[in-house]
């Protein structure tokens, strides 16, 4: 087949089209990006249950029933900790390290005692069968790599203990996986002191963190930490708070994102209003950050999935900066998750005014002058006196309806009145192009907020995704710009669907050619979810899976990586964007033409791309992702290294006028062609 690309008719498209969406789902933060492998570091664990009322009992549709529940939370401060030997473990609250963390360990020893923590193993799921069945609560999850160094720290207040404290990681048979970190015992007194030590891994393995006490007396302890000495941001003066797992950050860097949306997702809304994400609880010194129940803990049998907030908005902003990505924080609009709860606040409620002020204060925190703004001073005190250069902000996630529209109007006006330069992202609801609330809400906004960016979300089957590659072809350019903030060629509610396979990646590649074609109006896109801990999944179709030691990139990751790394901010029209099962997109930056050709056929296709109004160079680099088995997927277990069945191959091809090649069956081909 011959495709013609008209460089004389090229159009400007979004320079920030490819980005990432980071939400703490699937233990993406605690148990993942957070370098600290200790679970319940400051005794903040709580169990959340849901009390059913009469409306719940008499509502037949499951997702509607979930809205008629009351959240009941109770503290389980010593969960995930175990003490053996001649010692007693209790919790106390007299003169805590900070009011945000009111409980701490009180350990009394009369000889030798052992305190153990298994780390983030993903726990057990509520499901009794099916794809989300998990039974991991008894498994150790603290990973160490032979020869690598590890840091240990804890805040200590010594009542009257005399003796020693050593920390290490032990294997399943009780063998030492690391050397011992000797913790300095502080003198008796009333002050909290942070003590640190280090150890080195003797062998690679997954085990249990152990603190061994030898002596007599009582110690108060809180804010435990155990993590790799090599972490992201080490040595940088601004990285004063939470530490990030280095290999996971490096995987994000390879995606070359132009923006990062955070922290959610449903996490922003919460399973009740008091559970919604509050950025102010996540900044400042780590020991002063308040932990909170994670609504994705609904899928946990013990319902104790907690956000420690050791990684909070300060770290999100730093990560965005290090990735070269524009930050896109999403804030609560006064509604809890509408698929889970009916709680709302609006104008006239003090709680709504507080949430509106949170939006304004966040802009001050990110961009303000430390000399005049207390929130900017908090940023500077943390180690970042320069502004984060925040340019856009989202109000609400997957919200819809009359009350959301009203709340959005009020909050958006407050932002624009004070910070007219800030772009605002508006939620179009969930499951866009299927749900009636989508068009109802969109119609409300037509002409009223012309500068607002619309946040579309949908998860559909691979076949639907392929068939709808031209979804935005006929979208009126007079309407609002679009941000496809969450999408995947998968259905999280389909119990038969497993981890991402090659077919889903192929479908997303075909769909992305259509998004690039429409990137004048679809100005941003981000896949979801981003991360998942093996054994801790709430959703299966994630871009990157990992365990305590290794990560695994899915075929879908490689599609995102190849497309994002080969993109120019001008689109070159082609005479056949979809022809005989081949999907084509051409963009350029003036130096290269970036050609994507996706062949969904089960046979190879002869392919030629002829430039009009431009000349191709003599050689081009290309990357191919191909697999004959649609069900094939890269694999990673709870422990052990990844098994790659699908990975890109890069090579070079000769060009004589036109780009001529053969596209393998079921292949994704990306060409970087120099312009003459």
NORLIN-V186613 format. One record per run of one state. SS is the DSSP state (H for helix, E for strand, - for the rest). FROM is the first residue (numbers start at 0). LEN is the number of residues. If there is no record, write none. Layout:
ss = (SS & SS)
from = (FROM & FROM)
len = (LEN & LEN)
//
This chain:
ss = (- & E & - & E & - & E & - & H & E & - & E & - & H & - & H & - & E & - & E & - & E & - & E & - & E & - & E & - & E & - & E & - & E & - & E & - & E & - & E & - & E & - & E & - & E & - & E & - & E & - & E & - & H & - & E & - & H & - & H & - & H & - & H & - & E & - & H & E & - & E & - & H & - & E & - & E & - & E & - & H & - & H & - & E & - & H & - & E & - & H & - & E & - & H & - & E & - & H & - & E & - & E & - & E & - & E & - & H & - & E & - & E & - & E & - & E & - & E & - & E & - & E & - & E & - & E & - & E & - & E & -)
from = (0 & 1 & 12 & 17 & 18 & 19 & 21 & 28 & 33 & 34 & 45 & 52 & 53 & 57 & 61 & 65 & 68 & 75 & 80 & 92 & 97 & 98 & 100 & 101 & 103 & 117 & 123 & 125 & 134 & 135 & 141 & 144 & 148 & 158 & 161 & 170 & 175 & 176 & 177 & 178 & 180 & 183 & 187 & 188 & 192 & 201 & 204 & 228 & 231 & 232 & 243 & 244 & 245 & 253 & 258 & 262 & 265 & 269 & 272 & 275 & 278 & 282 & 285 & 288 & 291 & 293 & 294 & 299 & 300 & 305 & 307 & 312 & 323 & 325 & 331 & 334 & 335 & 343 & 344 & 349 & 367 & 373 & 382 & 391 & 395 & 401 & 418 & 422 & 427 & 435 & 445 & 452 & 459 & 461 & 467 & 480 & 488 & 501 & 517 & 521 & 525 & 530 & 533 & 543 & 546 & 550 & 553 & 554 & 565 & 569 & 574 & 577 & 579 & 581 & 588 & 591 & 599 & 604 & 612 & 615 & 626 & 634 & 635 & 642 & 643 & 648 & 654 & 658 & 663 & 666 & 675)
len = (1 & 11 & 5 & 1 & 1 & 2 & 7 & 5 & 1 & 11 & 7 & 1 & 4 & 4 & 4 & 3 & 7 & 5 & 12 & 5 & 1 & 2 & 1 & 2 & 14 & 6 & 2 & 9 & 1 & 6 & 3 & 4 & 10 & 3 & 9 & 5 & 1 & 1 & 1 & 2 & 3 & 4 & 1 & 4 & 9 & 3 & 24 & 3 & 1 & 11 & 1 & 1 & 8 & 5 & 4 & 3 & 4 & 3 & 3 & 3 & 4 & 3 & 3 & 3 & 2 & 1 & 5 & 1 & 5 & 2 & 5 & 11 & 2 & 6 & 3 & 1 & 8 & 1 & 5 & 18 & 6 & 9 & 9 & 4 & 6 & 17 & 4 & 5 & 8 & 10 & 7 & 7 & 2 & 6 & 13 & 8 & 13 & 16 & 4 & 4 & 5 & 3 & 10 & 3 & 4 & 3 & 1 & 11 & 4 & 5 & 3 & 2 & 2 & 7 & 3 & 8 & 5 & 8 & 3 & 11 & 8 & 1 & 7 & 1 & 5 & 6 & 4 & 5 & 3 & 9 & 1)
//
